[in-house]
Amino acid sequence: MSVDLNGIGPGQVNTTRTPADKAANSANSASPAADQAKAQGPAARGENVSLSSQAKNMKHLEEKLGDYPEMDDDRIAQIRSALDNGTYKIDAEKLAQKMLEMDESIFG
């Protein structure tokens, strides 16, 4: 899920305020329009949320991936059978190369 944080101002971020800040803030917000806007929910003030095209693409990919099984049961059965009868071969060269690639992807 993607969240666009552009346009967030200091009044929209949760920050810790001291009691003195709260008292000064309540003294400054005496306008009835501001109090009415605070009383209304976000939908009543006309606020909306829109997803970026990247977020929409991610959702579409997630739905497509949901159609595939999490595990390949046939491949698991083949490997189990090979392990049981002792025919499973490990390519040490390929294993070492994959370990080096993974190390590089993690640590750069």
C-alpha positions in Angstrom: 0.0 0.0 0.0 1.3 3.4 -0.9 0.7 6.6 1.1 1.3 10.0 -0.5 2.6 12.4 2.2 3.0 15.4 0.1 1.3 18.5 1.4 1.3 17.5 5.1 1.6 20.6 7.2 2.7 21.0 10.8 -0.9 21.1 12.0 -1.5 17.7 10.5 1.3 15.7 12.2 0.8 14.2 15.6 3.3 15.9 17.9 3.6 16.0 21.6 2.4 19.3 23.0 2.9 20.8 26.4 -0.1 22.0 28.5 1.0 25.6 27.8 0.9 24.9 24.0 -2.6 23.5 24.4 -3.8 26.5 26.4 -2.4 29.0 23.9 -3.9 27.0 21.0 -7.4 26.9 22.6 -7.3 30.7 23.1 -6.4 31.2 19.5 -9.1 29.0 18.1 -12.2 31.0 19.1 -13.7 31.2 15.6 -17.0 29.3 15.3 -16.2 28.1 11.8 -13.0 26.4 13.0 -15.0 24.7 15.9 -17.6 23.6 13.4 -15.0 22.1 11.1 -13.5 20.2 14.0 -16.8 18.9 15.0 -17.5 17.6 11.5 -15.9 14.4 10.3 -13.4 14.3 7.5 -16.0 13.2 4.9 -18.2 16.2 5.9 -15.4 18.6 5.1 -14.9 17.2 1.6 -11.6 15.5 2.3 -10.8 12.5 0.1 -8.1 10.0 -0.6 -6.9 8.9 -4.0 -4.5 6.1 -4.7 -1.5 6.6 -7.0 -1.1 4.5 -10.1 1.7 2.6 -8.4 -0.7 1.7 -5.5 -3.3 0.6 -8.0 -0.8 -1.6 -9.9 0.3 -3.1 -6.6 -3.3 -4.0 -5.7 -3.8 -5.6 -9.2 -0.6 -7.6 -8.8 -1.7 -8.7 -5.3 -5.0 -10.0 -6.7 -3.2 -11.9 -9.5 -0.8 -13.5 -7.1 -3.8 -14.6 -5.0 -4.7 -17.0 -7.8 -1.5 -18.9 -7.5 -0.9 -21.5 -4.7 1.6 -20.5 -2.0 3.6 -23.7 -2.5 4.2 -26.0 -5.4 3.0 -29.3 -4.0 4.3 -31.3 -6.9 7.8 -29.9 -6.5 7.8 -30.5 -2.8 6.8 -34.2 -3.4 9.6 -34.6 -5.9 12.2 -33.2 -3.5 10.9 -35.3 -0.6 11.0 -38.5 -2.7 14.6 -37.7 -3.9 15.6 -37.1 -0.3 14.0 -40.3 0.9 15.7 -42.5 -1.7 19.0 -40.7 -1.6 19.0 -39.3 -5.2 18.8 -35.6 -4.3 21.9 -33.9 -5.6 23.2 -30.6 -4.3 25.2 -28.5 -6.7 27.8 -26.9 -4.4 28.9 -24.5 -7.1 25.4 -23.2 -7.7 24.7 -23.0 -3.9 27.8 -21.0 -3.3 27.0 -18.6 -6.1 23.4 -18.1 -4.8 24.8 -17.4 -1.3 27.2 -14.8 -2.7 24.4 -13.2 -4.6 22.2 -13.0 -1.6 25.0 -11.6 0.5 25.6 -8.9 -2.1 21.9 -8.0 -2.3 21.8 -7.6 1.5 25.1 -5.9 2.2 25.8 -4.3 -1.2 
